[in-house]
Amino acid sequence: NIEELLRRDSVSLNMNVVRRFVENKTVIVTGGAGSIGSEICRQVLKFGCKHLVIFDIHENGLYDIENELKAEYDGKYSMRLGSIRDVKRLKEVFDEFQPQLVFHAAAHKHVPMMEYSPREAIKNNVKGTINVAQAAIMHKVEKMILISTDKAVNPTNIMGASKRIAEESIQLMDTLSDTDFAAVRFGNVLGSNGSVVPLFRKQIEAGGPVTVTHPDMRRYFMTIPEAVQLVLEAGAMANGGEIFVLDMGEPVRIYDLACDLIKLSGNEPNEDIEIKFTGLRPGEKLFEELSIHGEDMQKTPNGKIFIMKPMEFDETERADQIKELEASAVSDKPLSDMFQKVKVLVPTFHHNPDGKTPDQEDSETDK
């Protein structure tokens, strides 16, 4: 049971609130074929949405989720292939369905992959988010909820920085429109596509070794249903401009997670299955955080959901800075120009492209 890996009780949220939020609404989920997006799709169908639109660039993923849903929900949903980078395609889909709610889960999420292709992180996670938000405003959507990440807090990688700028972008959009925009920030999701648990399982099935980047690396974890219930309940609470965070307990050491999985498979760590340390990958850091210094954290009636109130900024200046960043992502200028513009928008961005710990960086500086 994957919940055993949490080292805490599962969080259950207020589903009556969610039902009232979703019931009889037309809903679009971008990235609807992914791990989080597809679970949002299942949940909004379960809670009685009027019609669901599953939008994704991943053709095979759309095929898979359609095969799963059609027996129970035939006629209650539509599949649409397209990219959030394609403004014309977004307009076509929004024109066709006139959604009331948008859950924006489409994103590039793999930290090392974005380190290899940093411009793509900005084009997809920043510009793509703005494209969806502009379509939402144009079509008078009631609420748009951005799926964000704890990697957006004091980021050491371009993926996290791009998600932080996406958060800032929708907070800016919220001040300029009648659509309510909010973000939901959470940690690693157990069992999601490309996450550590499926990788460890494959390595255990192969007889090892199980590869852990660093003995002290820790992450906040939640299950896919927890993450999605947070997204839905936070969406119901949103009045616009908030970032919602779930109380996920204490962060779990990845080494302990590996040991637990090995034991659950009936083996002993470092006896039957070796655990091998491989070093931090590009852009990774040992610890993730959930809030930025200066964010005003408040509890909600739920007790397990916190609200981060938006930090103040000059709206005109911020809009100009985001436009400059978008332009730099498609320009022929050196990458350093784009990274400089990222740093202006995210002052806490401390890029760590070599995957070194602060101790390693300090020791090399001393040399």
Secondary structure, DSSP 8 states (H G I E B T S, - for coil): -GGGGGSS------HHHHHHHHTT-EEEEETTTSHHHHHHHHHHHHTT-SEEEEEES-HHHHHHHHHHHHHHHTTSEEEEE--TT-HHHHHHHHHHH--SEEEE------HHHHHHSHHHHIIIIIIHHHHHHHHHHHTT-SEEEEEEEGGGSS-SSHHHHHHHHHHHHHHHHHHTSSSEEEEEEE-EEET-TT-HHHHHHHHHHTT--EEES-TT-EE-EEEHHHHHHHHHHHHHH--SS-EEEE---S-EEHHHHHHHHHHHTT--BTTTB-EEE----TT--S---S--TT-EEEE-TTSSEEEEE-----HHHHHHHHHHHHHHHTSSS-HHHHHHHHHHH-TT----TT---HHHHHHHHH-
